Amino acid sequence: MVAAERELAEDAQWKKIQQNTFTRWVNEHLKTVNKHCGNIETDLADGLRLLALVEVLSGKRIPRYNKRPMIISQRIENVTIALRFLENDEGIKLVNIGK
């Protein structure tokens, strides 16, 4: 039982390091468009920062999305638009990633 608890603690620590690293990477790119991500679990949920990140990385504009998503379906639509753009326009195969 003690070994299992230790593994969970180490796994949680590793996940936190990965989350912090990814958050810093996202912020490094988002600062070019004057945006910031404090918590990737919540800040990417409406799709706006995700769309901005995709635009920065691709160098292309995504023409149509909900600029002020108020309801969850609009937020999901924004995330879907970003993911479809990566697949269809950028040719990136997304595995086990969905809205």
C-alpha positions, -999 to 999 in steps of 0.1 A, spaced: 0 0 0 28 24 8 45 18 -25 13 26 -44 8 58 -25 44 68 -32 38 62 -69 7 83 -69 26 112 -51 54 110 -76 29 109 -105 11 139 -92 44 158 -88 54 149 -124 20 160 -137 24 194 -119 58 199 -135 45 191 -169 15 214 -164 38 243 -153 62 237 -182 33 237 -207 18 268 -192 51 286 -195 54 275 -232 18 286 -239 24 320 -223 57 325 -242 37 323 -274 6 341 -262 26 372 -251 30 381 -288 -7 388 -289 -9 403 -254 -27 373 -238 -19 353 -207 -28 318 -195 -28 313 -157 -43 279 -155 -44 258 -187 -72 236 -173 -96 265 -171 -82 293 -194 -83 272 -225 -118 259 -219 -137 286 -238 -114 282 -268 -103 318 -271 -68 314 -259 -65 281 -277 -75 298 -309 -51 326 -303 -23 301 -296 -31 282 -328 -31 314 -348 3 324 -334 18 290 -340 4 286 -375 8 323 -386 -27 321 -401 -60 337 -390 -90 316 -381 -118 336 -397 -150 326 -378 -155 317 -342 -174 329 -312 -155 360 -299 -177 362 -267 -187 326 -258 -214 328 -232 -228 293 -231 -210 260 -231 -220 250 -266 -202 282 -279 -171 273 -259 -172 237 -272 -176 251 -307 -145 273 -304 -124 243 -292 -138 223 -321 -129 250 -346 -93 251 -332 -89 213 -333 -104 210 -368 -81 238 -380 -51 218 -368 -63 187 -385 -77 201 -418 -55 231 -425 -23 222 -408 -24 185 -414 -18 175 -378 -32 142 -368 -48 144 -334 -50 112 -315 -72 109 -283 -79 146 -284 -114 159 -286 -136 187 -275 
